[in-house]
Amino acid sequence: MPVTSYIVALGSNRRGRHGGPRDEVRAALAVIGGVQAVSRIHETAPLGPSIRRFANAVAAIETDEAPDDLLRRLKGIERAFGRRRGQRWAARVVDLDIVLWSGGCWTSPTLTIPHRLYRARRFVLAPLAEVAPRWRDPVTGRTALTLLHAVDRRRPCA
């Protein structure tokens, strides 16, 4: 497969062998490889029942891996960092998600690109807008920056 670009979201809200959540994100970035650009690390509120704040970032990477192959490698990195599958929304040492791919859309039994929830998640869109503000969503055609503005726009009270 030729070299393609991916947007990978990184998150951590639990201390691991590399230190606190910010340290875990930095360590994961060092292991991923092919990093072309990375956002600053954002501290964000948790979703769901977790009480620990997250350290979130986005990296633009280049690799010759197919989407499913990259996913397998990222899940291996998560396991190596101590991530255990289990309760949804639980605290985690590291979470690595493929958000976008320069090839457009991808669907397999284990992976859907673009990530199905990223358009509504400020903790992905804010760092994405730093790294690739003009990257277009292959489904909506909207840029990362436009998607971020849509999430930030105030909603009228009902």
Backbone hydrogen bonds, N-H to C=O, Kabsch-Sander energy under -0.5 kcal/mol:
donor,donor_aa,acceptor,acceptor_aa,energy
4,T,63,T,-2.9
6,Y,61,I,-2.4
7,I,100,L,-2.4
8,V,6,Y,-0.5
8,V,59,A,-2.8
9,A,97,D,-3.0
10,L,57,A,-3.0
11,G,95,D,-1.8
12,S,55,A,-1.5
13,N,92,R,-2.5
14,R,92,R,-0.8
16,G,19,G,-2.8
19,G,16,G,-1.3
24,E,20,G,-2.2
25,V,21,P,-2.2
26,R,22,R,-2.3
27,A,23,D,-2.5
28,A,24,E,-2.4
29,L,25,V,-2.2
30,A,26,R,-1.7
31,V,27,A,-1.2
32,I,28,A,-2.2
33,G,29,L,-1.0
36,Q,60,A,-3.4
37,A,60,A,-1.5
39,S,58,V,-2.5
42,H,40,R,-0.6
42,H,56,N,-3.5
44,T,42,H,-0.6
44,T,54,F,-2.4
50,S,47,L,-0.7
54,F,44,T,-3.0
55,A,12,S,-2.8
56,N,42,H,-3.2
56,N,54,F,-0.6
57,A,10,L,-2.2
59,A,8,V,-2.7
60,A,37,A,-2.7
61,I,6,Y,-2.5
61,I,59,A,-0.6
62,E,34,G,-2.1
63,T,4,T,-2.1
70,L,66,A,-2.5
71,L,67,P,-2.5
72,R,68,D,-2.2
73,R,69,D,-2.1
74,L,70,L,-2.8
75,K,71,L,-2.6
76,G,72,R,-1.8
77,I,73,R,-2.0
78,E,74,L,-2.3
79,R,75,K,-2.2
80,A,76,G,-2.4
81,F,77,I,-1.7
82,G,79,R,-1.4
83,R,78,E,-2.8
90,A,87,Q,-1.4
95,D,11,G,-2.4
97,D,9,A,-2.5
99,V,7,I,-3.2
99,V,97,D,-0.6
100,L,7,I,-1.2
102,S,5,S,-3.0
104,G,101,W,-2.3
105,C,103,G,-0.6
106,W,113,I,-2.6
108,S,111,L,-2.5
113,I,106,W,-3.1
115,H,99,V,-2.0
118,Y,115,H,-0.9
120,A,117,L,-1.6
121,R,118,Y,-1.5
122,R,120,A,-0.8
124,V,121,R,-1.6
125,L,121,R,-2.7
126,A,122,R,-2.8
128,L,124,V,-2.1
129,A,125,L,-2.6
130,E,126,A,-1.0
131,V,127,P,-1.7
132,A,128,L,-3.4
135,W,132,A,-1.7
137,D,142,R,-3.0
141,G,137,D,-2.3
144,A,135,W,-1.3
145,L,133,P,-2.1
147,L,143,T,-2.5
148,L,144,A,-2.3
149,H,145,L,-2.3
150,A,146,T,-2.0
151,V,147,L,-1.8
152,D,148,L,-2.3
153,R,149,H,-1.6
